Amino acid sequence: MRIVEFCLFAILAPPEVFGGKSRDKPKDNDPWWQKLYANTHAWHFWFFGLAVHAGLAVKLVNNRMENTNTEIDYVPKLHSLACQYMEWMRADKIGAATGVKVSIGFGILLVVVIRLFKWIYNKESKSAWNYVVLGLLGLVYVGIFVVPASQFIPVIKEAERQRQVADEQVSQIQDKIVREEAQNAGKNVPANLVEEPPGPCPNPTP
């Protein structure tokens, strides 16, 4: 995933950053396919890279879920938190899978908008409607980036909420252990008592 994350930033860098050069304008004697893709740049396909990143996130979360056993990986005191952790990962997997589909959709839309905008913009004579369409395409172009970016705000808030819930539960367990140790101080209490293993987590809510 780190390689894909690097590419998501590198694809936005000017060619000179990696020792390349800006692309020359197409010539009249260039082949038709070269003229067709002459104004196409790597960053036009950025959302498809984001879709690959989200797809890897689905695989990563799924691997964590398959390798997590809440009955043996956590002490009984953390069983309820472990079950919550599994619920969070299920939600993360669904969110990442949705991100794959949405990124592909926005990727196709971005390519279409850019190609259509350049086709109208390069016309020698433009009507008033052409300028109206150019304005609308500009708004769609901005929306393509603003809408997905705005969806990360609730994701960040939810991740922070989950962190606070985990910290609070762990702190409560630590405080309980400290109180129990203080109450049992000086008493002949058997050490290393084996706690009854917890049962499986409840079925996920649909």
Secondary structure as UniProt FT lines:
FT   HELIX           2..10
FT   TURN            11..12
FT   HELIX           15..18
FT   TURN            28..29
FT   HELIX           32..36
FT   TURN            37..39
FT   HELIX           42..45
FT   HELIX           46..66
FT   TURN            70..72
FT   HELIX           76..78
FT   HELIX           79..121
FT   HELIX           128..183
FT   TURN            184..186
//
